[in-house]
Amino acid sequence: MRSRSYSRVTIILKLGISLLITGCSTGFDNFIKTQKDKLIDGEKEFRFVSYNVPNLHYNEDYLDFKETNPWRLPDEFEIRDALQSIKQTGGKVARIYTLSVRKNSESEKVIRHVLAPGKFNEEAFIAIDRVLKIANEQGIRIILPILDNWKWWGGPKEYADFRNKEKNLFWTDSLLISDFKKTVEFYVNRINTLTGIPYKEDKAILGWETGNELQCPYSWCAEIAKFIKSLDKNHLVIQNSAVRVIPKEQIEDPNIDVVSTHYYSKSDVAIKNIKECIEITKGKKPYYVGEYGFQPTKDVQAVIDTIIKNSASGIMMWSLRFRNRDGGFYYHSSDNGGTAYRWPGFESGNYFDEKNLMNLVRVKAHEINQINIPKIPIPETPSLLPITTPFKISWQGSTGASFYKIQRKNLESDWTEIADNITDAVWPYKPQYSDTTVKIGQAYSYRIKAVSESGESDWSSEVGPVLVKEKYLVDEMMDYKKIFKKDGEFEFLTMKEIVRAKEDKNRLSAKENSFIIYKIDGRMKAVGVDFFLTRDDSSIEIQISEDSENFKPVVIKKSVYIPEFNEYNFFTSATYSVDNLPDNSHFVKIIFGKGVQLAKTEITYTD
């Protein structure tokens, strides 16, 4: 993490090099403009059905089991997967979330955009540079909100805390407004370090949104909108307030170009408010629904149909998550049962009708623009990640792929298919596939291809050979199939407390002193148990036996992962492990303490 402290000469040199590399290319002919209540792209009306991608520039969902800090800047692979997903769905717009602001007494390990008044994290803004670079290449417009009204990423309270002032003064205090204007000025005047294009000249930006769901006096909206206009004559200024119906003064303000509302209610309530907003903005100002979600597919269809039929500019679904560079996807659920979607939709998302909803949005994205739905492109070739053991295989997947095929070979055989119909959308933040049919002492190489409804990719580059030194029994807590014996009261958890459990929907809870036993037909070398602590005194006990009857306690190595302060209140996670086991160890007993949610058991053994 570093603050912005470049000299003028350094900036000029960097931009000169960037311009030589990129040629200052842009993927668009026009800035989006307005014509009464229409958005206009050149001479054509601009309408959209698309998605919010809140983590596109700044990821709050880096939730590996052992990770204590969930904040992570997305890389090119991740951003490209997100924007290619938008493109394949027929969406023309992606709305990111706001800039983050440093909180009081927060660890410096936590990445934030605004570190202090007029002080900014250059690395975090380079991630936005990368978003705009790829958006130009993919032909996707980006909406850039600046301020968050809520607590999640920092906003009014954090700006006020910088000056030891009360939160409610943010909207009226001249010093706090001046501090916020420093952020606006830095953002709007920024020159992209990857393309050399000033933000204010970048046609990939649809517009500047003053903030997300703002609860502010109109005077603040008016002042900030006017200030943005003074800096940038090319882009639209969008106002999004925490209201159900657009206030009259926002419609009449000449510095506010577009207005937007958010809804998470059933379709009948949302449609009533949407129609009222369409009526009062008719002939005056473009209007779109900036967020809608957490509702059944039939309600989503009714709301989108209302937008299309009544000639509003568009609607943005909440929300899309993209692939993780470490394999699989990022996940983000909500306490109210809502969740984020993964393109093109997967069986693991059946509980919120993911495949049907995403198909519906794709149909409507083309319908609103009166164009035929094209085939999803044949997926690009996926990339296997380094493999240390065949029991833990992951890959960087392909946009639009529904599943994958995996082949392996060794010195005694040519390529053989060992897996078909394998998805990368089952295990959050864990290896995606385990090859359990390998033999100790053999070395194997692997390759993978992606499959969509349109066809198959090429095979990936092979990874290997990987020498098999031991085998693994891995229990991800989906059912009792790998458990030899149990006693007590148990419950498999899926969505319950899933936010605090870092999106792990496969956990086993039990009453105190309940236990499970695993049996190993081989020489046991090590045992590892991952679990969440829901109380300060949560713990487990591990015992070993030769005969499943006479168990003995063993010395446990304890690794505890206490999360950095966060608004989601994640559980502390822990790994208890045992190694150097006696040769005749064949049974493992795990005894539950209070408040334990077991996430995974991993036993290493030889034949």
ABEGO torsion letter per residue (X at the ends): XBBBABBAAAAAAAAAAAAAAAGGBBABABBBBBBEABBBBEABBBBBBBBBBAAAABBAABABAABABABBBBBAAAAAAAAAAAAAAGBABBBBBBBBBBBBGBBAABBBABABBGBBBAAAAAAAAAAAAAAAAAGBBBBBBABBABAAAEBAAAAAAAAGBBAAAAAABAAAAAAAAAAAAAAAABBBAAAGBBAAABAABABBBABBGBBBBAAAAAAAAAAAAAABAABBBBBBBBBABBBAAAAABAABABBBBBBABBAAAAAAAAAAAAAAABGABBBBBABBEGBBAAAAAAAAAAAAAAGBAEBBBOBBBBBBAAEEBBBBBBAAGBBBBBOAEBAAAAAAGAAAAAAAAAAAAAAAAGBBBBBBBBBBBBBBBBBABAABBBBBBBBGBABBBBBBBBAABBBBBABBGBBAAABBGBBABBBAABBBGBBBBBBBBBBBAAEBBBBBBBBOBBBBABBBBBBAGABAAABABBBEBBBBBBABGAAAAGGBABBBBBBBGBBBBBBBBEBBABBBBBBBBABAABBBBBBBBAAGABBBBBBBBBBBBBBBBBAAGBBBBBBBBBBGBBAABABBBBBBBBGBBBABBBBBBBX
